[in-house]
Amino acid sequence: MKIHVNEQTLELAENSNIEQLLIYLDKPLMGSAIAVNQEIISRSHWADTILNEGDNISLFQAIAGG
């Protein structure tokens, strides 16, 4: 299926969840924030949030500093 991650099209296996997406992208699970179709998904729901064809994903990395 095709999804959009930070405005780039990506091919991903059917029934993939958010954790699998981050692993596929080689992104850390800690320090990441995810929005699916402009709705923030809490980390506790990543494993059970299944992505769908055409979803728009916004991926953010936490940055330390001040």
Phi, psi and omega per residue, in radians:
M1 nan 2.726 3.123
K2 -1.839 2.302 3.023
I3 -2.253 2.996 3.141
H4 -2.105 2.097 3.131
V5 -1.998 2.018 -3.096
N6 0.839 0.813 3.051
E7 1.251 0.225 3.052
Q8 -1.983 2.370 3.133
T9 -1.336 2.389 -3.094
L10 -2.372 2.436 3.082
E11 -1.652 2.195 -3.075
L12 -2.381 2.619 3.133
A13 -1.118 2.554 3.073
E14 -0.991 2.642 3.089
N15 1.068 0.463 3.070
S16 -1.401 2.563 3.092
N17 -1.886 -3.128 -3.069
I18 -1.135 -0.732 3.111
E19 -1.035 -0.751 3.128
Q20 -1.117 -0.651 3.086
L21 -1.068 -0.820 -3.133
L22 -1.108 -0.693 3.092
I23 -1.120 -0.765 3.119
Y24 -1.035 -0.692 -3.133
L25 -1.452 -0.030 -3.106
D26 1.009 0.766 3.101
K27 -1.854 2.567 3.141
P28 -1.226 2.489 3.072
L29 -1.268 -0.650 3.086
M30 -1.426 2.409 3.097
G31 1.489 0.137 3.110
S32 -1.902 2.626 3.021
A33 -2.261 2.494 -3.049
I34 -2.283 2.399 2.953
A35 -2.160 2.330 3.079
V36 -1.973 2.075 -3.098
N37 0.885 0.817 3.066
Q38 1.181 0.337 3.065
E39 -2.050 2.093 3.127
I40 -1.142 2.315 3.106
I41 -1.914 2.124 -3.140
S42 -1.206 2.623 -3.058
R43 -0.989 -0.564 -3.119
S44 -1.156 -0.245 -3.130
H45 -1.895 0.047 -3.092
W46 -1.068 -0.730 -3.073
A47 -1.196 -0.475 -3.112
D48 -1.893 0.200 3.048
T49 -1.728 1.821 -3.133
I50 -1.461 2.314 3.122
L51 -1.466 2.628 -3.107
N52 -2.141 2.730 3.064
E53 -0.831 2.247 3.054
G54 1.465 0.003 3.118
D55 -1.035 2.532 3.050
N56 -1.836 2.007 -3.083
I57 -1.875 2.295 2.992
S58 -1.933 2.146 -3.115
L59 -1.998 2.204 -3.133
F60 -2.144 2.490 3.054
Q61 -1.888 2.313 3.090
A62 -1.187 2.464 -3.137
I63 -2.123 2.194 3.105
A64 -1.415 2.602 3.105
G65 2.469 -3.027 -3.095
G66 -2.657 nan nan
